[in-house]
Amino acid sequence: MGSPGPAGFGRGDGGVVRTVTQMTEPIFDVSNVTYHYDRVGALRGLNMRVDRGERIALLGSNGSGKSTLMRLLDGLYFPESGAITAFGEPLTEERLQDEQFARQFRRRIGFVFQNPDVQLFNPTVFDEIAFGPLQLEWPKKQIKERVAGIMDLMELSHLKDRPPHRLSGGEKKRVALASVIIIDPEVLLLDEPTDALDPRSQGQVIDFLVEWGSGNKTVLTATHNLDIVEDIADRCYILQAGAMSCEGVPGEILGDEALLARTGLLHAHRHVHDSGTAHSHPHAHQRHQH
């Protein structure tokens, strides 16, 4: 398993500064990647490395490029310039046309979209969770046993015959997550996993991320929810306007209010006092005690 990441804290223009030499082959190596939607730049000269077993939070305000980067890492989009390697292989459109490579890649990477409605399309919760193993041609007995186990883990057993589109937001999120983790991917990509969830559902997702894989899995979580970062990540990248603003460990990142404000991650609450005077006060996340 690779190193848990640098203990230092670096900032740069479109790049990152590393304080620890990493010797292992990365899961992902993103080199000078650029991507546009029409003429609007989504990523510009982006560099990033993800080592095996790391838990990484991709932080950034809306429009910073987090979701675009996640889709590039999942092979749904491809860079206009620059390069991405996954498991030491070039991640390109041409490479994914190779059936054997594509099958292995999809088996090793799991992606949970921000909006679960994009991901859920089967008639029942059971069918949704069983879909991946069916595509991989697992034996039916094994599929039934694994689906039952995953539904128990995610507290979904009572919903197995329900249509996914009739579930609550939190239930949909857990079904989407279950449909991915059932194939036991090496890498889990999560786009805003706690977005629009009630506190109980958010807690369930966080608890799962903390415990899943006993620390041996590689997990990338794109989020602007600073309250969960210390629980789910060992290292953070901050994206700003499609470029890499900085990299560091959660405690250093979250303790730098100037950095959070500059990158749009710290918002202000406006208060009106009895005198009629209005003031804006920066609002940071609640630091966790461990």
Secondary structure in CASP SS format (residue, H / E / C, confidence):
PFRMAT SS
TARGET T0000
AUTHOR 0000-0000-0000
METHOD secondary structure of the structure
MODEL  1
M C 1.00
G C 1.00
S C 1.00
P C 1.00
G C 1.00
P C 1.00
A C 1.00
G C 1.00
F C 1.00
G E 1.00
R E 1.00
G C 1.00
D C 1.00
G C 1.00
G C 1.00
V C 1.00
V C 1.00
R C 1.00
T C 1.00
V C 1.00
T C 1.00
Q C 1.00
M C 1.00
T C 1.00
E C 1.00
P C 1.00
I C 1.00
F E 1.00
D E 1.00
V E 1.00
S E 1.00
N E 1.00
V E 1.00
T E 1.00
Y E 1.00
H E 1.00
Y E 1.00
D C 1.00
R C 1.00
V E 1.00
G E 1.00
A E 1.00
L E 1.00
R E 1.00
G E 1.00
L E 1.00
N E 1.00
M E 1.00
R E 1.00
V E 1.00
D C 1.00
R C 1.00
G C 1.00
E C 1.00
R E 1.00
I E 1.00
A E 1.00
L E 1.00
L E 1.00
G C 1.00
S C 1.00
N C 1.00
G C 1.00
S C 1.00
G C 1.00
K H 1.00
S H 1.00
T H 1.00
L H 1.00
M H 1.00
R H 1.00
L H 1.00
L H 1.00
D C 1.00
G C 1.00
L C 1.00
Y C 1.00
F C 1.00
P C 1.00
E C 1.00
S E 1.00
G E 1.00
A E 1.00
I E 1.00
T E 1.00
A E 1.00
F C 1.00
G C 1.00
E E 1.00
P E 1.00
L C 1.00
T C 1.00
E H 1.00
E H 1.00
R H 1.00
L H 1.00
Q C 1.00
D C 1.00
E H 1.00
Q H 1.00
F H 1.00
A H 1.00
R H 1.00
Q H 1.00
F H 1.00
R H 1.00
R H 1.00
R H 1.00
I E 1.00
G E 1.00
F E 1.00
V E 1.00
F C 1.00
Q C 1.00
N C 1.00
P H 1.00
D H 1.00
V H 1.00
Q C 1.00
L C 1.00
F C 1.00
N C 1.00
P C 1.00
T C 1.00
V H 1.00
F H 1.00
D H 1.00
E H 1.00
I H 1.00
A H 1.00
F H 1.00
G H 1.00
P H 1.00
L H 1.00
Q H 1.00
L C 1.00
E C 1.00
W C 1.00
P C 1.00
K H 1.00
K H 1.00
Q H 1.00
I H 1.00
K H 1.00
E H 1.00
R H 1.00
V H 1.00
A H 1.00
G H 1.00
I H 1.00
M H 1.00
D H 1.00
L H 1.00
M C 1.00
E C 1.00
L C 1.00
S H 1.00
H H 1.00
L H 1.00
K C 1.00
D C 1.00
R C 1.00
P C 1.00
P H 1.00
H H 1.00
R H 1.00
L C 1.00
S C 1.00
G H 1.00
G H 1.00
E H 1.00
K H 1.00
K H 1.00
R H 1.00
V H 1.00
A H 1.00
L H 1.00
A H 1.00
S H 1.00
V H 1.00
I H 1.00
I C 1.00
I C 1.00
D C 1.00
P C 1.00
E C 1.00
V E 1.00
L E 1.00
L E 1.00
L E 1.00
D E 1.00
E C 1.00
P C 1.00
T C 1.00
D C 1.00
A C 1.00
L C 1.00
D C 1.00
P H 1.00
R H 1.00
S H 1.00
Q H 1.00
G H 1.00
Q H 1.00
V H 1.00
I H 1.00
D H 1.00
F H 1.00
L H 1.00
V H 1.00
E H 1.00
W H 1.00
G H 1.00
S H 1.00
G H 1.00
N C 1.00
K C 1.00
T E 1.00
V E 1.00
L E 1.00
T E 1.00
A E 1.00
T E 1.00
H C 1.00
N C 1.00
L H 1.00
D H 1.00
I H 1.00
V H 1.00
E H 1.00
D H 1.00
I H 1.00
A C 1.00
D C 1.00
R E 1.00
C E 1.00
Y E 1.00
I E 1.00
L E 1.00
Q E 1.00
A C 1.00
G C 1.00
A E 1.00
M E 1.00
S E 1.00
C E 1.00
E E 1.00
G E 1.00
V C 1.00
P H 1.00
G H 1.00
E H 1.00
I H 1.00
L H 1.00
G C 1.00
D C 1.00
E H 1.00
A H 1.00
L H 1.00
L H 1.00
A H 1.00
R H 1.00
T C 1.00
G C 1.00
L C 1.00
L C 1.00
H E 1.00
A E 1.00
H E 1.00
R E 1.00
H E 1.00
V E 1.00
H C 1.00
D C 1.00
S C 1.00
G C 1.00
T C 1.00
A E 1.00
H E 1.00
S E 1.00
H E 1.00
P E 1.00
H E 1.00
A C 1.00
H C 1.00
Q C 1.00
R C 1.00
H C 1.00
Q C 1.00
H C 1.00
END
